[in-house]
Amino acid sequence: MNNLSCKLNLPLGPSTRDPSLEADLQARLEDGHRIFVVGDVHGHLATFKALLHRLRLKPEDRVVCLGDMIDRGPDSAGLVALLRSHPQLVCIKGNHEQMAIQCVQLNGTFEAWPPWMQRGGKSTYASYIVQAEGDLWEAKKAMLDDFMWLDTLPTQIVLDEHRLVHAGYDPRMPLDLQGEKELLWIRKPWFTHEAAVDPYRTVFFGHTTTTKLGNAAGKVAFSPTCLPDGRPAWVGMDVGAYNHVAPGIAAVNIATLRVTKQRTLRCDRWFERINTQSTKSRQKRKKSSALWVGRDELRESEVALSFGLRALAKRASEAGNSTLRAQRELEQVGVVFDVPSPGVRSVTSRQGYRIVHQHPERSFPIQTPRGPTDFRIYACRKPRDQNRPGLRPKNGSLSTSA
């Protein structure tokens, strides 16, 4: 029991299951519908949406997220909002959700738990501040509501031929006696165990990146041990959404074991933008745990800087520049944002902008262009009268329009 990775003073409890959810998923499998499992998403919302698009879900299909939906990535707040509103998404609890839950106080208030903030929670905290447009009170209110929802999630899903769990199982304990400490935190004792912990069910789990599960860097890992029916004893799903050989998020159809992977999108590749080490330095420290540490030892997305305020300022600056650029492009084709004058037709857009269209014979509004409007050309030569030095225009002056 000393080999478990949880070294925090957490109030860990027993395992929790949802019988109605398990019955629903089992019935869908028996009716031929698809059930997908997805590894650790860690707040990479854009990449997760792209993965869902690849799956081409039908109305009766379901996607089960194996915990660690939050932390590290750029938009945990947006991801939780999607998980709570999408009818085809199902979640179980991971160790990062368990740490976040510690922010909910007994009196019903929210207070950031320092150990969680130090392990990726700062990016989640900041994403809620960005979502609330800088309003800290609204951000804490939203986190309190979402984290209480996270606390209601089951820690495992057990079907007739499958087990879905975040971290795994301790092979030294009976399966029915294992609690949150084992199911949410265990690592090496679980994935180095050669025999199957359940001879009738394949275990799908995340938590441990597949770079540690044999030679499966950036890929879904399948156990070399097989069950009596030929299926693998376990399937490792955390292919690494950040800082891996081939970063991405993967989904597996639990009935067919077919893999669908979505590479991490450029907008979510924060780990490449903060990495300031040279190529030679990265090669020398290839085996170091600090390989991908960037400026100020940042181990999470840029949204964590200044608790999201820097991200809000950047968003406002980009929005202002984009608005000005769009306005100038529209002016070039005769569409301007202005107060209508007599004889000019105008309409109001859904967003509340008043769009003014010029008459056909005056498609392009006549207005003074930006910058200089004319210039003069002078010839430089010696004057005829040496007593009168200076420059005289050649044949007068020539005016032209720019």
VEXLOMAR-361385 format. One record per residue (C-alpha): x, z, y; chain; residue number from 1. Coordinates in steps of 0.5 Angstrom, whole numbers. Last residue first. Example, Ala and Ser with C-alpha at 12.3 -4.5 7.8 and 13.67 -1.06 7.14 Angstrom:
2
@u=27 w=14 v=-2 unit=A pos=2
@u=25 w=16 v=-9 unit=A pos=1
***
This chain:
402
@u=-2 w=-109 v=120 unit=A pos=402
@u=-4 w=-114 v=126 unit=A pos=401
@u=0 w=-118 v=130 unit=A pos=400
@u=3 w=-118 v=137 unit=A pos=399
@u=9 w=-122 v=139 unit=A pos=398
@u=13 w=-121 v=145 unit=A pos=397
@u=16 w=-125 v=150 unit=A pos=396
@u=20 w=-131 v=148 unit=A pos=395
@u=25 w=-126 v=145 unit=A pos=394
@u=23 w=-120 v=148 unit=A pos=393
@u=29 w=-117 v=152 unit=A pos=392
@u=34 w=-112 v=150 unit=A pos=391
@u=39 w=-108 v=155 unit=A pos=390
@u=45 w=-109 v=159 unit=A pos=389
@u=44 w=-112 v=166 unit=A pos=388
@u=51 w=-114 v=169 unit=A pos=387
@u=52 w=-118 v=163 unit=A pos=386
@u=46 w=-123 v=165 unit=A pos=385
@u=45 w=-127 v=160 unit=A pos=384
@u=43 w=-121 v=155 unit=A pos=383
@u=46 w=-121 v=148 unit=A pos=382
@u=41 w=-121 v=143 unit=A pos=381
@u=36 w=-117 v=139 unit=A pos=380
@u=29 w=-120 v=138 unit=A pos=379
@u=23 w=-116 v=138 unit=A pos=378
@u=17 w=-115 v=134 unit=A pos=377
@u=11 w=-111 v=136 unit=A pos=376
@u=7 w=-107 v=131 unit=A pos=375
@u=-1 w=-106 v=130 unit=A pos=374
@u=-6 w=-101 v=126 unit=A pos=373
@u=-1 w=-95 v=124 unit=A pos=372
@u=-4 w=-91 v=119 unit=A pos=371
@u=-11 w=-90 v=116 unit=A pos=370
@u=-16 w=-96 v=117 unit=A pos=369
@u=-21 w=-96 v=123 unit=A pos=368
@u=-28 w=-97 v=121 unit=A pos=367
@u=-32 w=-103 v=119 unit=A pos=366
@u=-36 w=-101 v=112 unit=A pos=365
@u=-35 w=-106 v=107 unit=A pos=364
@u=-41 w=-109 v=104 unit=A pos=363
@u=-43 w=-111 v=111 unit=A pos=362
@u=-47 w=-117 v=110 unit=A pos=361
@u=-50 w=-113 v=104 unit=A pos=360
@u=-52 w=-107 v=108 unit=A pos=359
@u=-48 w=-101 v=107 unit=A pos=358
@u=-50 w=-96 v=102 unit=A pos=357
@u=-50 w=-88 v=103 unit=A pos=356
@u=-50 w=-83 v=98 unit=A pos=355
@u=-52 w=-76 v=100 unit=A pos=354
@u=-49 w=-71 v=94 unit=A pos=353
@u=-54 w=-66 v=91 unit=A pos=352
@u=-52 w=-67 v=84 unit=A pos=351
@u=-58 w=-71 v=82 unit=A pos=350
@u=-56 w=-76 v=87 unit=A pos=349
@u=-59 w=-77 v=94 unit=A pos=348
@u=-61 w=-84 v=97 unit=A pos=347
@u=-59 w=-88 v=103 unit=A pos=346
@u=-61 w=-94 v=106 unit=A pos=345
@u=-58 w=-95 v=113 unit=A pos=344
@u=-62 w=-98 v=119 unit=A pos=343
@u=-61 w=-92 v=123 unit=A pos=342
@u=-55 w=-87 v=121 unit=A pos=341
@u=-55 w=-84 v=114 unit=A pos=340
@u=-50 w=-77 v=114 unit=A pos=339
@u=-44 w=-79 v=110 unit=A pos=338
@u=-41 w=-80 v=103 unit=A pos=337
@u=-39 w=-87 v=103 unit=A pos=336
@u=-40 w=-93 v=98 unit=A pos=335
@u=-38 w=-99 v=101 unit=A pos=334
@u=-33 w=-101 v=95 unit=A pos=333
@u=-27 w=-98 v=98 unit=A pos=332
@u=-30 w=-92 v=101 unit=A pos=331
@u=-32 w=-90 v=93 unit=A pos=330
@u=-24 w=-90 v=92 unit=A pos=329
@u=-23 w=-86 v=98 unit=A pos=328
@u=-29 w=-81 v=95 unit=A pos=327
@u=-26 w=-81 v=88 unit=A pos=326
@u=-19 w=-79 v=91 unit=A pos=325
@u=-22 w=-73 v=95 unit=A pos=324
@u=-26 w=-70 v=89 unit=A pos=323
@u=-20 w=-71 v=85 unit=A pos=322
@u=-15 w=-67 v=90 unit=A pos=321
@u=-20 w=-62 v=91 unit=A pos=320
@u=-22 w=-61 v=83 unit=A pos=319
@u=-14 w=-60 v=82 unit=A pos=318
@u=-13 w=-55 v=87 unit=A pos=317
@u=-19 w=-51 v=85 unit=A pos=316
@u=-17 w=-51 v=77 unit=A pos=315
@u=-10 w=-49 v=79 unit=A pos=314
@u=-12 w=-43 v=83 unit=A pos=313
@u=-17 w=-41 v=77 unit=A pos=312
@u=-11 w=-42 v=72 unit=A pos=311
@u=-7 w=-38 v=77 unit=A pos=310
@u=-12 w=-32 v=77 unit=A pos=309
@u=-13 w=-32 v=69 unit=A pos=308
@u=-10 w=-25 v=68 unit=A pos=307
@u=-4 w=-27 v=72 unit=A pos=306
@u=-1 w=-31 v=67 unit=A pos=305
@u=-5 w=-31 v=61 unit=A pos=304
@u=-8 w=-38 v=62 unit=A pos=303
@u=-1 w=-40 v=60 unit=A pos=302
@u=-2 w=-40 v=53 unit=A pos=301
@u=1 w=-35 v=49 unit=A pos=300
@u=8 w=-32 v=46 unit=A pos=299
@u=11 w=-32 v=53 unit=A pos=298
@u=18 w=-29 v=52 unit=A pos=297
@u=19 w=-29 v=60 unit=A pos=296
@u=20 w=-37 v=59 unit=A pos=295
@u=19 w=-39 v=52 unit=A pos=294
@u=19 w=-36 v=45 unit=A pos=293
@u=19 w=-42 v=40 unit=A pos=292
@u=24 w=-40 v=36 unit=A pos=291
@u=24 w=-32 v=37 unit=A pos=290
@u=22 w=-31 v=29 unit=A pos=289
@u=29 w=-34 v=28 unit=A pos=288
@u=30 w=-38 v=22 unit=A pos=287
@u=31 w=-44 v=27 unit=A pos=286
@u=35 w=-41 v=32 unit=A pos=285
@u=41 w=-45 v=32 unit=A pos=284
@u=37 w=-51 v=32 unit=A pos=283
@u=33 w=-49 v=37 unit=A pos=282
@u=39 w=-48 v=42 unit=A pos=281
@u=41 w=-55 v=40 unit=A pos=280
@u=35 w=-58 v=42 unit=A pos=279
@u=35 w=-54 v=49 unit=A pos=278
@u=30 w=-48 v=50 unit=A pos=277
@u=25 w=-48 v=55 unit=A pos=276
@u=19 w=-48 v=51 unit=A pos=275
@u=13 w=-46 v=56 unit=A pos=274
@u=10 w=-53 v=55 unit=A pos=273
@u=11 w=-54 v=48 unit=A pos=272
@u=7 w=-48 v=46 unit=A pos=271
@u=1 w=-50 v=51 unit=A pos=270
@u=-1 w=-55 v=46 unit=A pos=269
@u=-8 w=-55 v=48 unit=A pos=268
@u=-9 w=-60 v=53 unit=A pos=267
@u=-5 w=-65 v=48 unit=A pos=266
@u=-9 w=-64 v=42 unit=A pos=265
@u=-7 w=-60 v=36 unit=A pos=264
@u=-8 w=-65 v=30 unit=A pos=263
@u=-14 w=-65 v=27 unit=A pos=262
@u=-14 w=-64 v=19 unit=A pos=261
@u=-20 w=-66 v=14 unit=A pos=260
@u=-18 w=-64 v=7 unit=A pos=259
@u=-22 w=-65 v=1 unit=A pos=258
@u=-23 w=-59 v=-4 unit=A pos=257
@u=-29 w=-62 v=-7 unit=A pos=256
@u=-34 w=-56 v=-7 unit=A pos=255
@u=-30 w=-52 v=-2 unit=A pos=254
@u=-30 w=-58 v=3 unit=A pos=253
@u=-23 w=-56 v=7 unit=A pos=252
@u=-22 w=-56 v=14 unit=A pos=251
@u=-16 w=-56 v=18 unit=A pos=250
@u=-13 w=-54 v=25 unit=A pos=249
@u=-7 w=-57 v=28 unit=A pos=248
@u=1 w=-56 v=29 unit=A pos=247
@u=5 w=-61 v=25 unit=A pos=246
@u=12 w=-57 v=25 unit=A pos=245
@u=9 w=-51 v=28 unit=A pos=244
@u=8 w=-48 v=34 unit=A pos=243
@u=1 w=-47 v=35 unit=A pos=242
@u=-6 w=-49 v=31 unit=A pos=241
@u=-2 w=-47 v=25 unit=A pos=240
@u=-4 w=-50 v=18 unit=A pos=239
@u=-8 w=-43 v=17 unit=A pos=238
@u=-12 w=-45 v=11 unit=A pos=237
@u=-9 w=-43 v=4 unit=A pos=236
@u=-12 w=-44 v=-2 unit=A pos=235
@u=-13 w=-40 v=-8 unit=A pos=234
@u=-13 w=-40 v=-15 unit=A pos=233
@u=-13 w=-47 v=-16 unit=A pos=232
@u=-19 w=-51 v=-20 unit=A pos=231
@u=-17 w=-53 v=-27 unit=A pos=230
@u=-23 w=-49 v=-30 unit=A pos=229
@u=-19 w=-44 v=-33 unit=A pos=228
@u=-17 w=-42 v=-26 unit=A pos=227
@u=-10 w=-45 v=-24 unit=A pos=226
@u=-4 w=-42 v=-21 unit=A pos=225
@u=0 w=-47 v=-17 unit=A pos=224
@u=-4 w=-45 v=-11 unit=A pos=223
@u=-6 w=-50 v=-6 unit=A pos=222
@u=-3 w=-50 v=1 unit=A pos=221
@u=-7 w=-54 v=7 unit=A pos=220
@u=-1 w=-57 v=11 unit=A pos=219
@u=3 w=-56 v=17 unit=A pos=218
@u=9 w=-54 v=13 unit=A pos=217
@u=7 w=-54 v=6 unit=A pos=216
@u=13 w=-52 v=2 unit=A pos=215
@u=12 w=-46 v=-1 unit=A pos=214
@u=7 w=-41 v=3 unit=A pos=213
@u=10 w=-39 v=9 unit=A pos=212
@u=10 w=-45 v=13 unit=A pos=211
@u=2 w=-45 v=11 unit=A pos=210
@u=1 w=-39 v=16 unit=A pos=209
@u=-1 w=-33 v=14 unit=A pos=208
@u=-8 w=-31 v=17 unit=A pos=207
@u=-12 w=-36 v=13 unit=A pos=206
@u=-16 w=-35 v=6 unit=A pos=205
@u=-20 w=-39 v=1 unit=A pos=204
@u=-20 w=-35 v=-6 unit=A pos=203
@u=-22 w=-40 v=-12 unit=A pos=202
@u=-27 w=-36 v=-16 unit=A pos=201
@u=-28 w=-34 v=-24 unit=A pos=200
@u=-21 w=-32 v=-26 unit=A pos=199
@u=-21 w=-27 v=-19 unit=A pos=198
@u=-14 w=-24 v=-17 unit=A pos=197
@u=-11 w=-30 v=-20 unit=A pos=196
@u=-4 w=-29 v=-23 unit=A pos=195
@u=3 w=-31 v=-19 unit=A pos=194
@u=2 w=-25 v=-13 unit=A pos=193
@u=7 w=-28 v=-8 unit=A pos=192
@u=1 w=-29 v=-3 unit=A pos=191
@u=-2 w=-22 v=-4 unit=A pos=190
@u=3 w=-18 v=-4 unit=A pos=189
@u=6 w=-22 v=2 unit=A pos=188
@u=0 w=-22 v=7 unit=A pos=187
@u=-5 w=-16 v=8 unit=A pos=186
@u=-8 w=-15 v=14 unit=A pos=185
@u=-16 w=-17 v=14 unit=A pos=184
@u=-18 w=-16 v=7 unit=A pos=183
@u=-13 w=-11 v=5 unit=A pos=182
@u=-14 w=-6 v=11 unit=A pos=181
@u=-21 w=-8 v=12 unit=A pos=180
@u=-23 w=-5 v=5 unit=A pos=179
@u=-22 w=-6 v=-2 unit=A pos=178
@u=-26 w=-3 v=-7 unit=A pos=177
@u=-30 w=-8 v=-10 unit=A pos=176
@u=-24 w=-13 v=-12 unit=A pos=175
@u=-20 w=-7 v=-16 unit=A pos=174
@u=-13 w=-6 v=-13 unit=A pos=173
@u=-6 w=-8 v=-15 unit=A pos=172
@u=-8 w=-15 v=-13 unit=A pos=171
@u=-9 w=-13 v=-6 unit=A pos=170
@u=-14 w=-19 v=-3 unit=A pos=169
@u=-13 w=-24 v=2 unit=A pos=168
@u=-12 w=-25 v=10 unit=A pos=167
@u=-19 w=-28 v=12 unit=A pos=166
@u=-24 w=-28 v=7 unit=A pos=165
@u=-28 w=-33 v=3 unit=A pos=164
@u=-29 w=-33 v=-4 unit=A pos=163
@u=-31 w=-38 v=-9 unit=A pos=162
@u=-35 w=-40 v=-15 unit=A pos=161
@u=-41 w=-36 v=-15 unit=A pos=160
@u=-41 w=-34 v=-8 unit=A pos=159
@u=-37 w=-28 v=-4 unit=A pos=158
@u=-36 w=-28 v=3 unit=A pos=157
@u=-32 w=-23 v=6 unit=A pos=156
@u=-31 w=-19 v=12 unit=A pos=155
@u=-38 w=-20 v=15 unit=A pos=154
@u=-39 w=-20 v=23 unit=A pos=153
@u=-43 w=-15 v=26 unit=A pos=152
@u=-36 w=-13 v=30 unit=A pos=151
@u=-36 w=-20 v=33 unit=A pos=150
@u=-43 w=-19 v=36 unit=A pos=149
@u=-40 w=-13 v=40 unit=A pos=148
@u=-34 w=-16 v=42 unit=A pos=147
@u=-39 w=-22 v=45 unit=A pos=146
@u=-43 w=-17 v=49 unit=A pos=145
@u=-37 w=-13 v=52 unit=A pos=144
@u=-33 w=-19 v=53 unit=A pos=143
@u=-39 w=-22 v=57 unit=A pos=142
@u=-40 w=-15 v=61 unit=A pos=141
@u=-32 w=-15 v=62 unit=A pos=140
@u=-32 w=-22 v=65 unit=A pos=139
@u=-38 w=-21 v=70 unit=A pos=138
@u=-34 w=-15 v=73 unit=A pos=137
@u=-28 w=-18 v=73 unit=A pos=136
@u=-31 w=-24 v=77 unit=A pos=135
@u=-25 w=-29 v=78 unit=A pos=134
@u=-30 w=-35 v=76 unit=A pos=133
@u=-33 w=-32 v=70 unit=A pos=132
@u=-30 w=-37 v=65 unit=A pos=131
@u=-23 w=-36 v=68 unit=A pos=130
@u=-24 w=-28 v=68 unit=A pos=129
@u=-26 w=-29 v=60 unit=A pos=128
@u=-20 w=-34 v=59 unit=A pos=127
@u=-16 w=-28 v=62 unit=A pos=126
@u=-18 w=-23 v=57 unit=A pos=125
@u=-17 w=-28 v=51 unit=A pos=124
@u=-10 w=-30 v=54 unit=A pos=123
@u=-8 w=-22 v=54 unit=A pos=122
@u=-11 w=-21 v=47 unit=A pos=121
@u=-5 w=-25 v=44 unit=A pos=120
@u=-1 w=-19 v=41 unit=A pos=119
@u=1 w=-14 v=47 unit=A pos=118
@u=-7 w=-14 v=50 unit=A pos=117
@u=-9 w=-12 v=43 unit=A pos=116
@u=-4 w=-6 v=43 unit=A pos=115
@u=-6 w=-4 v=50 unit=A pos=114
@u=-14 w=-4 v=49 unit=A pos=113
@u=-18 w=-7 v=55 unit=A pos=112
@u=-23 w=-2 v=57 unit=A pos=111
@u=-31 w=-4 v=56 unit=A pos=110
@u=-36 w=1 v=56 unit=A pos=109
@u=-42 w=3 v=51 unit=A pos=108
@u=-40 w=10 v=51 unit=A pos=107
@u=-36 w=10 v=45 unit=A pos=106
@u=-32 w=5 v=48 unit=A pos=105
@u=-31 w=-3 v=46 unit=A pos=104
@u=-24 w=-5 v=47 unit=A pos=103
@u=-23 w=-3 v=40 unit=A pos=102
@u=-27 w=-9 v=38 unit=A pos=101
@u=-21 w=-14 v=40 unit=A pos=100
@u=-16 w=-11 v=35 unit=A pos=99
@u=-22 w=-13 v=29 unit=A pos=98
@u=-23 w=-20 v=32 unit=A pos=97
@u=-15 w=-21 v=32 unit=A pos=96
@u=-15 w=-18 v=24 unit=A pos=95
@u=-20 w=-23 v=22 unit=A pos=94
@u=-28 w=-22 v=22 unit=A pos=93
@u=-32 w=-28 v=18 unit=A pos=92
@u=-36 w=-33 v=22 unit=A pos=91
@u=-41 w=-39 v=21 unit=A pos=90
@u=-42 w=-45 v=25 unit=A pos=89
@u=-48 w=-50 v=24 unit=A pos=88
@u=-53 w=-47 v=29 unit=A pos=87
@u=-48 w=-47 v=34 unit=A pos=86
@u=-50 w=-42 v=40 unit=A pos=85
@u=-45 w=-36 v=38 unit=A pos=84
@u=-39 w=-40 v=35 unit=A pos=83
@u=-39 w=-44 v=42 unit=A pos=82
@u=-39 w=-38 v=46 unit=A pos=81
@u=-34 w=-35 v=42 unit=A pos=80
@u=-30 w=-42 v=43 unit=A pos=79
@u=-31 w=-42 v=51 unit=A pos=78
@u=-28 w=-35 v=51 unit=A pos=77
@u=-22 w=-36 v=47 unit=A pos=76
@u=-20 w=-42 v=51 unit=A pos=75
@u=-13 w=-43 v=52 unit=A pos=74
@u=-10 w=-40 v=45 unit=A pos=73
@u=-6 w=-34 v=43 unit=A pos=72
@u=-13 w=-30 v=42 unit=A pos=71
@u=-19 w=-31 v=39 unit=A pos=70
@u=-22 w=-35 v=32 unit=A pos=69
@u=-18 w=-30 v=28 unit=A pos=68
@u=-23 w=-30 v=22 unit=A pos=67
@u=-24 w=-35 v=17 unit=A pos=66
@u=-29 w=-40 v=20 unit=A pos=65
@u=-35 w=-42 v=16 unit=A pos=64
@u=-38 w=-49 v=17 unit=A pos=63
@u=-44 w=-51 v=15 unit=A pos=62
@u=-48 w=-58 v=13 unit=A pos=61
@u=-56 w=-58 v=13 unit=A pos=60
@u=-56 w=-62 v=19 unit=A pos=59
@u=-51 w=-67 v=17 unit=A pos=58
@u=-44 w=-66 v=20 unit=A pos=57
@u=-39 w=-72 v=22 unit=A pos=56
@u=-33 w=-68 v=20 unit=A pos=55
@u=-29 w=-71 v=25 unit=A pos=54
@u=-33 w=-69 v=31 unit=A pos=53
@u=-32 w=-62 v=28 unit=A pos=52
@u=-25 w=-63 v=28 unit=A pos=51
@u=-25 w=-65 v=36 unit=A pos=50
@u=-29 w=-59 v=38 unit=A pos=49
@u=-24 w=-55 v=34 unit=A pos=48
@u=-18 w=-58 v=38 unit=A pos=47
@u=-22 w=-57 v=45 unit=A pos=46
@u=-23 w=-50 v=43 unit=A pos=45
@u=-16 w=-48 v=41 unit=A pos=44
@u=-18 w=-40 v=42 unit=A pos=43
@u=-14 w=-38 v=36 unit=A pos=42
@u=-17 w=-43 v=31 unit=A pos=41
@u=-15 w=-39 v=24 unit=A pos=40
@u=-17 w=-43 v=18 unit=A pos=39
@u=-23 w=-47 v=17 unit=A pos=38
@u=-28 w=-47 v=11 unit=A pos=37
@u=-33 w=-53 v=10 unit=A pos=36
@u=-39 w=-53 v=6 unit=A pos=35
@u=-43 w=-59 v=4 unit=A pos=34
@u=-50 w=-60 v=2 unit=A pos=33
@u=-51 w=-62 v=-5 unit=A pos=32
@u=-57 w=-57 v=-7 unit=A pos=31
@u=-53 w=-52 v=-11 unit=A pos=30
@u=-48 w=-52 v=-5 unit=A pos=29
@u=-54 w=-51 v=0 unit=A pos=28
@u=-57 w=-45 v=-4 unit=A pos=27
@u=-50 w=-42 v=-5 unit=A pos=26
@u=-49 w=-42 v=3 unit=A pos=25
@u=-56 w=-39 v=4 unit=A pos=24
@u=-55 w=-33 v=-1 unit=A pos=23
@u=-49 w=-31 v=2 unit=A pos=22
@u=-52 w=-31 v=9 unit=A pos=21
@u=-57 w=-27 v=6 unit=A pos=20
@u=-53 w=-22 v=2 unit=A pos=19
@u=-48 w=-21 v=8 unit=A pos=18
@u=-42 w=-17 v=6 unit=A pos=17
@u=-38 w=-11 v=9 unit=A pos=16
@u=-31 w=-9 v=6 unit=A pos=15
@u=-30 w=-1 v=8 unit=A pos=14
@u=-27 w=1 v=14 unit=A pos=13
@u=-21 w=1 v=19 unit=A pos=12
@u=-20 w=6 v=25 unit=A pos=11
@u=-14 w=3 v=27 unit=A pos=10
@u=-7 w=6 v=29 unit=A pos=9
@u=-3 w=0 v=28 unit=A pos=8
@u=2 w=-2 v=23 unit=A pos=7
@u=-2 w=-7 v=19 unit=A pos=6
@u=2 w=-11 v=15 unit=A pos=5
@u=1 w=-9 v=9 unit=A pos=4
@u=7 w=-7 v=5 unit=A pos=3
@u=6 w=1 v=5 unit=A pos=2
@u=0 w=0 v=0 unit=A pos=1
***
